[in-house]
Every structure is written in structure tokens, then in C-alpha cells.
Amino acid sequence: MLKQIPVAELQLGMFVHKFEGGWFDHPFWKAKFLIEDADRLAAIKASRVRSVVIDTEKGRDLAPSGATPTEPFAPPSPPAAARIRSIRQRTAVQLTATTPVSMAQELETAGAIAEKARERLNRAFIAARLGKALDVRKVEPVVSDILASVRRNPQAFSGLMRCKLKNEAVFRHALSVSALMVALADRLKLPAQDIHNCGLAGLLLDIGVNYLPQASDPPGGDYRNLEARVWQSHVLLGHRALRNDGDLPQLVLDACLFHHERMDGRGFPQACQGEEIPLVARMAAICDTFDFHLTGSDRTQALDPAAAIAAMRADEGAFDAEILRAFIETVGFYPVGSFVALSSKKLAMVIDEDRKDPMRPVVQAFYSFETGERIRPYRIALAHGNDNERITGIADLTGLDLPDHAQLRELVFLSAYRNHAEA
């Protein structure tokens, strides 16, 4: 039987079925667990949660009125009390560390988050590759960091992932999709817990590649270059691994299983259509495909971010139209990292969004089409500058004496913010 009680009445031996309030109100990843020690009970009471739902079939019920509990609550030990203070402080930081900041201000933090996240994912993926049970708790803190970064600046983390070369493909993809999922969920105004779970789903969408047969490892490590039958098996392998974890939200399991399905039934593994595909999987399909377009494979050419958006809009019937529209509003019609042609015959790259005018982002001009030469880079806030300067379209870099697209993107992006910081 489920019963809502004030948190002050919570006791050892009770089974927490649900916290009332947002995910940021309590310090626990799992929302369902048995309270077996005084430290955990004290931590719940130290949080901002005011009430919980308990399951009396899985744990203790409230004692009858006037009765004395058989296991009275004992005050936490001094070390536990210190941890409780730490929980309070950490929760306060989570609540206040999402004040909006500029792209330049967030980039250093985003870089540190990405590096820490890469290390955590690396350990988890290696363990999976060795046949060990998946411990999602070891990668879950990554979601909190990414969510806070996206809340401070929606473009910095995913923009950095797009424009940084030294990111192993699997890790970069996981981090990028996680950040895109969080930003999209935020745009769709999903509940706080669902936003968090969307970020976790993004990290784990392709966990199944770590369970592919060792003999199927492709040259260069890009599993998408495998035979289609082998590559597609990663979906069911990943879903089984996550399901065996035993305590993951259904939302995460659905994203893993259905993110390669398409609205018109062209996807796999079940060829689902329309509303048969869970909402989170429709979101994941868009975020995953967008990032896939940016990197390409042996069979497909890597696309400019703006070209990736155009390709997805042109793929009629594949994606949920309303969610795709929200996604474009999230990343911008010209996402960070897009090469664009300007009306002044200059080549530029998008380095930041303009939240009030998405069609006129901030760009860094660095090449003249008229002279065929590089120019001294300069920044243009198109929404606040000369009205005659505008984007005329996605730039074609074919035949230009410039580094390859990925290297050029990193050079322009990092130099833009290095120069901006020094200015």
C-alpha cells in the first residue's frame, strides 16, 4: 500500500517509493529504496523534501497512534552529521550554480566537466567490455554536472564537444547526446526528474556497443562501420544490460531500446511507428542523429551542424515534427560550429547563439571569398551590428586552402574565445 507521510515521520525500515518535489530537492539518485541506516535517514531529513510516499508492503508502516516505534531513530554520529552538512551545502550549490553566464565564462568549466566525465565513462565502458555488470551509479554524477552547465549556458558544453578534436568517438558522442537531451528536455519543460533521466539516457544510449563480440571491433573503433546486422544488435544488448541493472527508470530503458525507431516505421529493432515510440525515444532519435551527422562514418560524410539540421528537416516522416522544431529552437538554426557565408563575402563560423534572435547568431569571420585568403579574425554579433551584414547560407568550403573541417572548427572556436578572454 502506498502512503504519503511527512518526512519528519520517516523511520528506519520504511521503503521510500517516491520523493514529493523536484530532483534537486533531495541528494539521492535512486527514488526507491529501503531505509536501512541512520545516516541515510538523517540525510533525507536534512534535505528540502517535505513529504515522501512509502510502500508499506515493502517496508515498515507508521506505528499506530500512541504506539512506540520498535526501532527509535538515533542521532547520527559526528562523521554522519558532517556528511549531512555537506549534503545541505552541495544541494545549495546545485540550486544556485545555474545562474546564466556567457559562453566565454562557461567554457572552462564545461571543459573540466567533459574531462571528468570522460574518465568516468571510460572506466564504466571498459568494465562493460570485460563482461562485468554495469554499475550505472558510477556514471550518474556526470548528468548532474552536464545539467548544471546546460542551465548556465545552453550552448557551451555541446558547442565545445562539437569543436574539440581530442574526444574519443564513443565518449564524445555519449557526452554530446546527453547534453543535447538535457537541453531539449528543458526546452520541452519536462519535470526536473525527467530532465535528469533524459541526460542519463543520453549517456547510455549506445552502451550496447561495449557488449558486441570482440571479433567485431572495427578498424578505428567506430562501430557504425560494422555490418548493419552486427551494429544494430547493440540496441538489444544495451537494453538487456541496463534492464539487468535492476533499478533504472523506465524512461532510460525506453530511450535505449527505441532510439533507432522512426516515426514512419523505417527504424529498428521493432519497426515501431508514431505514438508507439515513447516520447523520450523520439527525443533521443533526434539528438543521436544530429550528432551522428556531425561525425559521419566510412559510409557517410560528416556534415556541418547547420547542414545536419537541414538534412534532418528534409528527412520527412522520420522524426516527430514538434520535437524536431523544439530541438532546432534549442541548438539554433545555425548551431555553434556551423560555417556560414556572409553578405560581405566573408567566411565565418558560428561561435555563440543570440537567444533573442536565433537567425542572427554571433560569428567569427576569418576568410575572404573575394581575395581567396585568410583575414585577421573578427567577431560579429549579427543581431546587434550593421543590418547589411547577414548570413546568406551554409558555406561551401570545397577547394579552399584551409585545414580539414574538424581541425578548422577547433582552431576558430578556441581562438575566438582565447582572444575574447584576452580582450
C-alpha positions as a LaTeX table, in Angstrom:
\begin{tabular}{lrrr}
\hline
Residue & $x$ (\AA) & $y$ (\AA) & $z$ (\AA) \\
\hline
Met1 & 0.00 & 0.00 & 0.00 \\
Leu2 & 1.31 & 3.45 & $-0.91$ \\
Lys3 & 1.04 & 6.16 & 1.72 \\
Gln4 & 2.21 & 9.78 & 1.75 \\
Ile5 & 3.73 & 10.91 & 5.04 \\
Pro6 & 5.63 & 14.00 & 6.28 \\
Val7 & 9.38 & 13.47 & 6.13 \\
Ala8 & 9.55 & 14.08 & 9.90 \\
Glu9 & 7.67 & 10.79 & 10.41 \\
Leu10 & 10.04 & 8.76 & 8.25 \\
Gln11 & 11.64 & 5.85 & 10.14 \\
Leu12 & 14.25 & 3.15 & 9.71 \\
Gly13 & 12.85 & 0.16 & 7.88 \\
Met14 & 10.47 & 2.16 & 5.72 \\
Phe15 & 10.60 & 1.76 & 1.94 \\
Val16 & 10.68 & 5.06 & 0.06 \\
His17 & 8.58 & 4.77 & $-3.08$ \\
Lys18 & 8.75 & 8.40 & $-4.18$ \\
Phe19 & 10.04 & 11.79 & $-3.08$ \\
Glu20 & 7.50 & 14.59 & $-3.31$ \\
Gly21 & 9.19 & 17.52 & $-5.05$ \\
Gly22 & 11.84 & 18.01 & $-7.72$ \\
Trp23 & 15.02 & 16.01 & $-8.16$ \\
Phe24 & 17.12 & 18.94 & $-6.88$ \\
Asp25 & 15.24 & 18.86 & $-3.57$ \\
His26 & 16.96 & 15.67 & $-2.42$ \\
Pro27 & 20.53 & 14.30 & $-2.71$ \\
Phe28 & 19.67 & 10.78 & $-3.89$ \\
Trp29 & 19.80 & 9.36 & $-7.40$ \\
Lys30 & 17.50 & 6.42 & $-6.66$ \\
Ala31 & 13.97 & 7.44 & $-5.81$ \\
Lys32 & 13.03 & 3.99 & $-4.46$ \\
Phe33 & 14.96 & 2.28 & $-1.67$ \\
Leu34 & 14.73 & 0.77 & 1.80 \\
Ile35 & 15.99 & 2.98 & 4.63 \\
Glu36 & 18.44 & 0.70 & 6.41 \\
Asp37 & 20.77 & 3.08 & 8.24 \\
Ala38 & 20.53 & 6.21 & 10.37 \\
Asp39 & 22.86 & 8.21 & 8.14 \\
Arg40 & 20.60 & 7.88 & 5.11 \\
Leu41 & 17.53 & 8.70 & 7.18 \\
Ala42 & 19.27 & 11.79 & 8.55 \\
Ala43 & 20.29 & 12.85 & 5.04 \\
Ile44 & 16.67 & 12.69 & 3.87 \\
Lys45 & 15.54 & 14.77 & 6.82 \\
Ala46 & 18.33 & 17.27 & 6.10 \\
Ser47 & 17.12 & 17.74 & 2.53 \\
Arg48 & 14.42 & 20.10 & 1.27 \\
Val49 & 11.92 & 17.26 & 0.86 \\
Arg50 & 8.81 & 17.85 & 2.95 \\
Ser51 & 6.97 & 14.57 & 2.31 \\
Val52 & 7.55 & 11.12 & 0.84 \\
Val53 & 5.44 & 8.24 & $-0.40$ \\
Ile54 & 6.21 & 4.96 & 1.37 \\
Asp55 & 5.32 & 1.43 & 0.28 \\
Thr56 & 4.08 & $-0.45$ & 3.35 \\
Glu57 & 4.23 & $-3.80$ & 1.52 \\
Lys58 & 8.00 & $-3.48$ & 1.05 \\
Gly59 & 8.84 & $-1.85$ & 4.37 \\
Arg60 & 7.56 & $-0.70$ & 7.73 \\
Asp61 & 4.32 & 1.22 & 8.11 \\
Leu62 & 3.74 & 4.05 & 10.55 \\
Ala63 & 3.22 & 2.82 & 14.09 \\
Pro64 & $-0.41$ & 3.01 & 15.24 \\
Ser65 & $-1.33$ & 6.21 & 17.04 \\
Gly66 & 0.07 & 6.15 & 20.57 \\
Ala67 & 2.41 & 3.24 & 19.92 \\
Thr68 & 6.19 & 3.49 & 20.25 \\
Pro69 & 8.31 & 2.56 & 17.22 \\
Thr70 & 10.30 & $-0.63$ & 17.78 \\
Glu71 & 13.48 & 0.99 & 16.40 \\
Pro72 & 13.59 & 4.61 & 17.56 \\
Phe73 & 15.72 & 6.92 & 15.48 \\
Ala74 & 19.17 & 7.55 & 16.90 \\
Pro75 & 21.04 & 10.80 & 16.20 \\
Pro76 & 23.73 & 10.40 & 13.55 \\
Ser77 & 27.33 & 10.00 & 14.58 \\
Pro78 & 29.63 & 13.07 & 14.30 \\
Pro79 & 31.03 & 11.88 & 10.91 \\
Ala80 & 27.48 & 11.38 & 9.67 \\
Ala81 & 26.50 & 14.83 & 10.88 \\
Ala82 & 29.38 & 16.28 & 8.88 \\
Arg83 & 28.17 & 14.44 & 5.79 \\
Ile84 & 24.69 & 15.81 & 6.31 \\
Arg85 & 26.08 & 19.35 & 6.42 \\
Ser86 & 27.96 & 18.54 & 3.21 \\
Ile87 & 24.72 & 17.34 & 1.59 \\
Arg88 & 22.99 & 20.57 & 2.57 \\
Gln89 & 25.85 & 22.61 & 1.15 \\
Arg90 & 26.03 & 20.57 & $-2.06$ \\
Thr91 & 22.29 & 20.88 & $-2.61$ \\
Ala92 & 22.52 & 24.63 & $-2.11$ \\
Val93 & 25.31 & 24.81 & $-4.68$ \\
Gln94 & 23.22 & 22.81 & $-7.18$ \\
Leu95 & 20.35 & 25.23 & $-6.73$ \\
Thr96 & 22.43 & 28.40 & $-7.08$ \\
Ala97 & 25.08 & 27.30 & $-9.58$ \\
Thr98 & 22.74 & 27.56 & $-12.54$ \\
Thr99 & 22.75 & 31.35 & $-12.87$ \\
Pro100 & 23.03 & 32.13 & $-16.62$ \\
Val101 & 26.54 & 33.04 & $-17.79$ \\
Ser102 & 28.11 & 33.81 & $-21.15$ \\
Met103 & 29.65 & 31.21 & $-23.42$ \\
Ala104 & 33.14 & 32.51 & $-22.60$ \\
Gln105 & 32.50 & 32.24 & $-18.86$ \\
Glu106 & 31.20 & 28.66 & $-19.08$ \\
Leu107 & 33.74 & 27.15 & $-21.48$ \\
Glu108 & 36.48 & 26.45 & $-18.94$ \\
Thr109 & 34.00 & 24.78 & $-16.60$ \\
Ala110 & 32.50 & 22.81 & $-19.48$ \\
Gly111 & 35.96 & 21.57 & $-20.44$ \\
Ala112 & 36.65 & 20.38 & $-16.90$ \\
Ile113 & 33.27 & 18.64 & $-16.73$ \\
Ala114 & 33.93 & 16.90 & $-20.05$ \\
Glu115 & 37.32 & 15.62 & $-18.91$ \\
Lys116 & 35.97 & 14.29 & $-15.62$ \\
Ala117 & 33.02 & 12.74 & $-17.43$ \\
Arg118 & 35.30 & 11.08 & $-19.99$ \\
Glu119 & 37.26 & 9.40 & $-17.19$ \\
Arg120 & 34.11 & 8.08 & $-15.53$ \\
Leu121 & 32.64 & 6.81 & $-18.81$ \\
Asn122 & 35.95 & 5.23 & $-19.77$ \\
Arg123 & 36.04 & 3.17 & $-16.58$ \\
Ala124 & 32.40 & 2.11 & $-16.92$ \\
Phe125 & 32.72 & 1.19 & $-20.60$ \\
Ile126 & 35.92 & $-0.79$ & $-20.05$ \\
Ala127 & 34.23 & $-2.72$ & $-17.23$ \\
Ala128 & 31.33 & $-3.50$ & $-19.56$ \\
Arg129 & 33.75 & $-4.58$ & $-22.29$ \\
Leu130 & 35.34 & $-7.01$ & $-19.84$ \\
Gly131 & 31.97 & $-8.58$ & $-19.18$ \\
Lys132 & 31.41 & $-7.07$ & $-15.75$ \\
Ala133 & 27.97 & $-5.98$ & $-14.56$ \\
Leu134 & 27.10 & $-2.40$ & $-15.46$ \\
Asp135 & 27.15 & $-0.06$ & $-12.45$ \\
Val136 & 25.23 & 2.99 & $-13.62$ \\
Arg137 & 25.79 & 4.77 & $-10.31$ \\
Lys138 & 29.40 & 5.40 & $-11.32$ \\
Val139 & 28.42 & 7.48 & $-14.34$ \\
Glu140 & 25.26 & 9.08 & $-12.91$ \\
Pro141 & 27.07 & 12.10 & $-11.34$ \\
Val142 & 28.08 & 13.13 & $-14.86$ \\
Val143 & 24.44 & 14.02 & $-15.56$ \\
Ser144 & 24.26 & 16.48 & $-12.69$ \\
Asp145 & 27.36 & 18.29 & $-13.93$ \\
Ile146 & 26.14 & 18.45 & $-17.52$ \\
Leu147 & 22.68 & 19.60 & $-16.44$ \\
Ala148 & 24.15 & 22.44 & $-14.37$ \\
Ser149 & 26.37 & 23.50 & $-17.28$ \\
Val150 & 23.47 & 23.49 & $-19.75$ \\
Arg151 & 21.37 & 25.52 & $-17.32$ \\
Arg152 & 24.16 & 28.13 & $-17.03$ \\
Asn153 & 24.68 & 28.29 & $-20.79$ \\
Pro154 & 22.73 & 26.02 & $-23.20$ \\
Gln155 & 25.41 & 26.14 & $-25.92$ \\
Ala156 & 28.79 & 25.93 & $-24.17$ \\
Phe157 & 29.07 & 22.21 & $-23.39$ \\
Ser158 & 27.62 & 20.82 & $-26.62$ \\
Gly159 & 29.43 & 23.53 & $-28.61$ \\
Leu160 & 32.74 & 22.52 & $-27.07$ \\
Met161 & 32.06 & 18.86 & $-27.88$ \\
Arg162 & 31.33 & 19.83 & $-31.48$ \\
Cys163 & 34.50 & 21.88 & $-31.85$ \\
Lys164 & 37.06 & 19.82 & $-29.91$ \\
Leu165 & 39.13 & 17.24 & $-31.73$ \\
Lys166 & 40.60 & 15.27 & $-28.84$ \\
Asn167 & 37.47 & 13.35 & $-27.85$ \\
Glu168 & 37.32 & 9.60 & $-28.43$ \\
Ala169 & 34.30 & 8.96 & $-30.65$ \\
Val170 & 32.23 & 6.88 & $-28.23$ \\
Phe171 & 32.80 & 9.16 & $-25.23$ \\
Arg172 & 32.30 & 12.36 & $-27.19$ \\
His173 & 29.09 & 11.02 & $-28.67$ \\
Ala174 & 27.75 & 9.97 & $-25.25$ \\
Leu175 & 28.53 & 13.36 & $-23.70$ \\
Ser176 & 27.17 & 15.30 & $-26.66$ \\
Val177 & 23.90 & 13.38 & $-26.77$ \\
Ser178 & 23.49 & 13.70 & $-23.01$ \\
Ala179 & 23.89 & 17.48 & $-23.19$ \\
Leu180 & 21.50 & 17.71 & $-26.15$ \\
Met181 & 18.91 & 15.56 & $-24.34$ \\
Val182 & 19.09 & 17.72 & $-21.22$ \\
Ala183 & 18.75 & 20.93 & $-23.23$ \\
Leu184 & 15.85 & 19.55 & $-25.28$ \\
Ala185 & 14.04 & 18.23 & $-22.20$ \\
Asp186 & 14.48 & 21.64 & $-20.59$ \\
Arg187 & 13.05 & 23.31 & $-23.70$ \\
Leu188 & 10.05 & 20.95 & $-23.59$ \\
Lys189 & 9.56 & 21.89 & $-19.91$ \\
Leu190 & 9.62 & 18.31 & $-18.69$ \\
Pro191 & 9.63 & 17.68 & $-14.91$ \\
Ala192 & 13.01 & 18.00 & $-13.19$ \\
Gln193 & 13.35 & 14.27 & $-12.60$ \\
Asp194 & 12.62 & 13.53 & $-16.25$ \\
Ile195 & 15.20 & 16.10 & $-17.39$ \\
His196 & 17.80 & 14.37 & $-15.26$ \\
Asn197 & 16.79 & 10.95 & $-16.58$ \\
Cys198 & 16.96 & 12.23 & $-20.17$ \\
Gly199 & 20.57 & 13.20 & $-19.56$ \\
Leu200 & 21.30 & 9.76 & $-18.14$ \\
Ala201 & 19.59 & 8.17 & $-21.14$ \\
Gly202 & 21.80 & 10.18 & $-23.49$ \\
Leu203 & 24.92 & 8.87 & $-21.76$ \\
Leu204 & 23.77 & 5.26 & $-22.02$ \\
Leu205 & 22.04 & 5.11 & $-25.43$ \\
Asp206 & 24.88 & 3.20 & $-27.04$ \\
Ile207 & 26.18 & 1.28 & $-24.03$ \\
Gly208 & 25.41 & $-1.86$ & $-26.05$ \\
Val209 & 28.43 & $-1.35$ & $-28.30$ \\
Asn210 & 30.58 & $-2.46$ & $-25.38$ \\
Tyr211 & 28.85 & $-5.84$ & $-25.47$ \\
Leu212 & 29.43 & $-6.52$ & $-29.16$ \\
Pro213 & 31.67 & $-9.56$ & $-29.83$ \\
Gln214 & 35.36 & $-8.72$ & $-29.52$ \\
Ala215 & 35.91 & $-10.11$ & $-33.01$ \\
Ser216 & 33.61 & $-7.44$ & $-34.42$ \\
Asp217 & 35.75 & $-4.50$ & $-33.32$ \\
Pro218 & 36.01 & $-2.23$ & $-36.39$ \\
Pro219 & 39.20 & $-0.51$ & $-37.55$ \\
Gly220 & 39.38 & 2.95 & $-36.00$ \\
Gly221 & 36.94 & 1.96 & $-33.27$ \\
Asp222 & 33.80 & 3.34 & $-34.96$ \\
Tyr223 & 31.15 & 0.66 & $-34.50$ \\
Arg224 & 28.91 & 2.32 & $-37.11$ \\
Asn225 & 31.27 & 0.98 & $-39.78$ \\
Leu226 & 30.34 & $-2.60$ & $-38.89$ \\
Glu227 & 27.96 & $-4.73$ & $-40.93$ \\
Ala228 & 24.44 & $-3.41$ & $-40.31$ \\
Arg229 & 23.21 & $-6.64$ & $-38.69$ \\
Val230 & 26.06 & $-6.60$ & $-36.15$ \\
Trp231 & 25.85 & $-2.88$ & $-35.47$ \\
Gln232 & 22.07 & $-2.95$ & $-34.93$ \\
Ser233 & 22.42 & $-5.66$ & $-32.28$ \\
His234 & 23.90 & $-3.07$ & $-29.89$ \\
Val235 & 20.37 & $-1.84$ & $-29.13$ \\
Leu236 & 19.11 & $-5.12$ & $-27.65$ \\
Leu237 & 22.46 & $-5.81$ & $-25.97$ \\
Gly238 & 22.42 & $-2.41$ & $-24.30$ \\
His239 & 18.79 & $-2.68$ & $-23.25$ \\
Arg240 & 19.45 & $-6.06$ & $-21.65$ \\
Ala241 & 22.46 & $-4.72$ & $-19.74$ \\
Leu242 & 20.51 & $-1.72$ & $-18.44$ \\
Arg243 & 17.49 & $-3.86$ & $-17.53$ \\
Asn244 & 19.76 & $-6.21$ & $-15.58$ \\
Asp245 & 20.94 & $-3.24$ & $-13.52$ \\
Gly246 & 17.53 & $-3.61$ & $-11.91$ \\
Asp247 & 16.79 & $-0.08$ & $-10.77$ \\
Leu248 & 16.87 & 2.23 & $-13.78$ \\
Pro249 & 13.89 & 4.43 & $-14.66$ \\
Gln250 & 11.72 & 3.09 & $-17.48$ \\
Leu251 & 12.44 & 6.31 & $-19.35$ \\
Val252 & 16.13 & 5.35 & $-19.67$ \\
Leu253 & 15.29 & 1.80 & $-20.78$ \\
Asp254 & 12.85 & 3.11 & $-23.39$ \\
Ala255 & 15.39 & 5.53 & $-24.81$ \\
Cys256 & 17.98 & 2.79 & $-25.20$ \\
Leu257 & 15.58 & 0.32 & $-26.84$ \\
Phe258 & 13.69 & 2.65 & $-29.19$ \\
His259 & 16.09 & 5.47 & $-30.16$ \\
His260 & 16.68 & 3.98 & $-33.63$ \\
Glu261 & 12.97 & 3.74 & $-34.38$ \\
Arg262 & 11.48 & 6.25 & $-36.82$ \\
Met263 & 8.04 & 7.81 & $-36.94$ \\
Asp264 & 7.28 & 6.28 & $-40.34$ \\
Gly265 & 8.32 & 2.75 & $-39.33$ \\
Arg266 & 11.71 & 2.70 & $-41.05$ \\
Gly267 & 13.66 & 2.13 & $-37.84$ \\
Phe268 & 14.78 & $-0.85$ & $-35.77$ \\
Pro269 & 14.64 & $-3.13$ & $-33.82$ \\
Gln270 & 10.80 & $-3.32$ & $-33.88$ \\
Ala271 & 9.84 & $-1.00$ & $-36.78$ \\
Cys272 & 7.55 & 0.98 & $-34.46$ \\
Gln273 & 5.57 & 3.92 & $-35.80$ \\
Gly274 & 4.29 & 7.23 & $-34.47$ \\
Glu275 & 2.93 & 7.17 & $-30.94$ \\
Glu276 & 4.14 & 3.58 & $-30.49$ \\
Ile277 & 7.56 & 5.17 & $-29.92$ \\
Pro278 & 7.90 & 6.61 & $-26.39$ \\
Leu279 & 8.44 & 10.37 & $-26.12$ \\
Val280 & 11.95 & 10.02 & $-24.74$ \\
Ala281 & 12.93 & 7.77 & $-27.66$ \\
Arg282 & 11.60 & 10.31 & $-30.16$ \\
Met283 & 13.78 & 12.90 & $-28.44$ \\
Ala284 & 16.78 & 10.57 & $-28.41$ \\
Ala285 & 16.36 & 9.75 & $-32.10$ \\
Ile286 & 16.76 & 13.43 & $-32.94$ \\
Cys287 & 19.70 & 14.11 & $-30.60$ \\
Asp288 & 21.52 & 10.92 & $-31.63$ \\
Thr289 & 21.02 & 11.51 & $-35.36$ \\
Phe290 & 22.15 & 15.12 & $-35.16$ \\
Asp291 & 25.42 & 14.14 & $-33.50$ \\
Phe292 & 25.86 & 11.21 & $-35.89$ \\
His293 & 25.62 & 13.61 & $-38.84$ \\
Leu294 & 28.41 & 15.74 & $-37.36$ \\
Thr295 & 30.92 & 12.89 & $-37.25$ \\
Gly296 & 29.92 & 10.74 & $-40.21$ \\
Ser297 & 31.35 & 7.27 & $-40.83$ \\
Asp298 & 33.05 & 5.28 & $-43.57$ \\
Arg299 & 29.69 & 5.24 & $-45.37$ \\
Thr300 & 28.52 & 8.80 & $-44.75$ \\
Gln301 & 30.19 & 12.19 & $-44.93$ \\
Ala302 & 30.41 & 14.35 & $-41.82$ \\
Leu303 & 28.11 & 17.36 & $-42.07$ \\
Asp304 & 28.35 & 20.93 & $-40.89$ \\
Pro305 & 25.96 & 21.46 & $-37.91$ \\
Ala306 & 23.68 & 23.71 & $-39.98$ \\
Ala307 & 23.73 & 21.17 & $-42.81$ \\
Ala308 & 22.83 & 18.44 & $-40.31$ \\
Ile309 & 19.77 & 20.44 & $-39.26$ \\
Ala310 & 18.82 & 20.88 & $-42.93$ \\
Ala311 & 19.24 & 17.15 & $-43.60$ \\
Met312 & 17.01 & 16.22 & $-40.68$ \\
Arg313 & 14.32 & 18.69 & $-41.75$ \\
Ala314 & 14.46 & 17.17 & $-45.25$ \\
Asp315 & 14.08 & 13.60 & $-43.96$ \\
Glu316 & 10.29 & 13.77 & $-43.98$ \\
Gly317 & 8.45 & 11.31 & $-41.79$ \\
Ala318 & 11.49 & 10.19 & $-39.81$ \\
Phe319 & 11.20 & 12.45 & $-36.77$ \\
Asp320 & 8.47 & 13.86 & $-34.57$ \\
Ala321 & 7.85 & 17.27 & $-36.17$ \\
Glu322 & 7.03 & 19.09 & $-32.93$ \\
Ile323 & 10.07 & 17.73 & $-31.11$ \\
Leu324 & 12.33 & 18.49 & $-34.08$ \\
Arg325 & 11.05 & 22.07 & $-34.04$ \\
Ala326 & 11.83 & 22.33 & $-30.34$ \\
Phe327 & 15.29 & 20.84 & $-30.96$ \\
Ile328 & 16.07 & 23.45 & $-33.63$ \\
Glu329 & 14.95 & 26.15 & $-31.22$ \\
Thr330 & 17.34 & 24.63 & $-28.67$ \\
Val331 & 20.52 & 24.37 & $-30.76$ \\
Gly332 & 19.72 & 27.17 & $-33.19$ \\
Phe333 & 19.01 & 27.19 & $-36.90$ \\
Tyr334 & 22.76 & 27.75 & $-37.27$ \\
Pro335 & 24.25 & 25.77 & $-34.34$ \\
Val336 & 27.63 & 26.61 & $-32.82$ \\
Gly337 & 30.34 & 25.27 & $-35.14$ \\
Ser338 & 28.45 & 25.98 & $-38.37$ \\
Phe339 & 30.41 & 27.53 & $-41.25$ \\
Val340 & 28.35 & 30.26 & $-42.89$ \\
Ala341 & 28.72 & 32.67 & $-45.80$ \\
Leu342 & 28.13 & 36.35 & $-45.04$ \\
Ser343 & 26.71 & 39.05 & $-47.27$ \\
Ser344 & 30.10 & 40.81 & $-47.10$ \\
Lys345 & 31.67 & 37.85 & $-48.99$ \\
Lys346 & 33.35 & 36.64 & $-45.81$ \\
Leu347 & 33.51 & 33.11 & $-44.46$ \\
Ala348 & 32.62 & 32.85 & $-40.77$ \\
Met349 & 31.84 & 30.26 & $-38.11$ \\
Val350 & 29.04 & 30.47 & $-35.56$ \\
Ile351 & 30.58 & 30.76 & $-32.09$ \\
Asp352 & 27.56 & 31.64 & $-29.96$ \\
Glu353 & 23.80 & 31.98 & $-30.14$ \\
Asp354 & 21.67 & 35.06 & $-29.77$ \\
Arg355 & 18.78 & 33.94 & $-27.58$ \\
Lys356 & 16.53 & 36.77 & $-28.71$ \\
Asp357 & 17.28 & 36.37 & $-32.43$ \\
Pro358 & 18.30 & 32.75 & $-33.31$ \\
Met359 & 18.59 & 33.54 & $-37.02$ \\
Arg360 & 21.35 & 36.08 & $-36.31$ \\
Pro361 & 23.93 & 34.41 & $-34.07$ \\
Val362 & 27.41 & 35.57 & $-33.07$ \\
Val363 & 30.02 & 34.62 & $-35.69$ \\
Gln364 & 33.77 & 34.79 & $-36.17$ \\
Ala365 & 34.82 & 35.89 & $-39.67$ \\
Phe366 & 38.23 & 34.55 & $-40.77$ \\
Tyr367 & 38.37 & 34.25 & $-44.60$ \\
Ser368 & 37.57 & 36.41 & $-47.63$ \\
Phe369 & 35.88 & 34.76 & $-50.61$ \\
Glu370 & 36.83 & 37.80 & $-52.74$ \\
Thr371 & 40.59 & 37.56 & $-52.19$ \\
Gly372 & 40.74 & 33.83 & $-51.52$ \\
Glu373 & 42.87 & 34.49 & $-48.44$ \\
Arg374 & 42.57 & 34.27 & $-44.70$ \\
Ile375 & 41.93 & 37.51 & $-42.89$ \\
Arg376 & 42.52 & 38.66 & $-39.35$ \\
Pro377 & 39.63 & 37.03 & $-37.41$ \\
Tyr378 & 36.98 & 39.31 & $-36.00$ \\
Arg379 & 33.75 & 38.77 & $-34.12$ \\
Ile380 & 30.34 & 39.94 & $-35.34$ \\
Ala381 & 27.16 & 39.92 & $-33.26$ \\
Leu382 & 24.81 & 39.86 & $-36.24$ \\
Ala383 & 21.76 & 40.85 & $-34.20$ \\
His384 & 23.48 & 43.96 & $-32.85$ \\
Gly385 & 25.68 & 45.15 & $-35.70$ \\
Asn386 & 25.34 & 46.52 & $-39.20$ \\
Asp387 & 21.98 & 45.50 & $-40.66$ \\
Asn388 & 23.68 & 44.98 & $-44.02$ \\
Glu389 & 25.75 & 42.07 & $-42.63$ \\
Arg390 & 23.77 & 38.85 & $-42.64$ \\
Ile391 & 24.11 & 35.12 & $-43.22$ \\
Thr392 & 23.41 & 34.20 & $-46.84$ \\
Gly393 & 23.63 & 30.44 & $-46.34$ \\
Ile394 & 25.70 & 27.46 & $-45.26$ \\
Ala395 & 29.24 & 27.89 & $-46.56$ \\
Asp396 & 30.80 & 25.53 & $-49.10$ \\
Leu397 & 34.47 & 25.07 & $-48.16$ \\
Thr398 & 35.28 & 22.85 & $-51.12$ \\
Gly399 & 38.55 & 23.85 & $-52.81$ \\
Leu400 & 39.51 & 26.45 & $-50.21$ \\
Asp401 & 43.07 & 26.45 & $-48.89$ \\
Leu402 & 42.02 & 25.68 & $-45.33$ \\
Pro403 & 42.57 & 22.83 & $-42.85$ \\
Asp404 & 40.06 & 19.97 & $-42.78$ \\
His405 & 36.70 & 20.92 & $-41.33$ \\
Ala406 & 37.17 & 19.37 & $-37.88$ \\
Gln407 & 40.59 & 20.96 & $-37.34$ \\
Leu408 & 39.41 & 24.30 & $-38.70$ \\
Arg409 & 36.36 & 24.25 & $-36.43$ \\
Glu410 & 38.54 & 23.72 & $-33.36$ \\
Leu411 & 41.05 & 26.39 & $-34.40$ \\
Val412 & 38.39 & 29.04 & $-34.99$ \\
Phe413 & 36.40 & 28.20 & $-31.88$ \\
Leu414 & 39.31 & 28.14 & $-29.46$ \\
Ser415 & 41.00 & 31.21 & $-30.95$ \\
Ala416 & 37.71 & 33.14 & $-30.77$ \\
Tyr417 & 37.39 & 32.57 & $-27.04$ \\
Arg418 & 41.08 & 32.88 & $-26.31$ \\
Asn419 & 41.11 & 36.29 & $-27.99$ \\
His420 & 37.83 & 37.23 & $-26.30$ \\
Ala421 & 39.23 & 36.36 & $-22.88$ \\
Glu422 & 42.33 & 38.44 & $-23.53$ \\
Ala423 & 40.36 & 41.45 & $-24.79$ \\
\hline
\end{tabular}
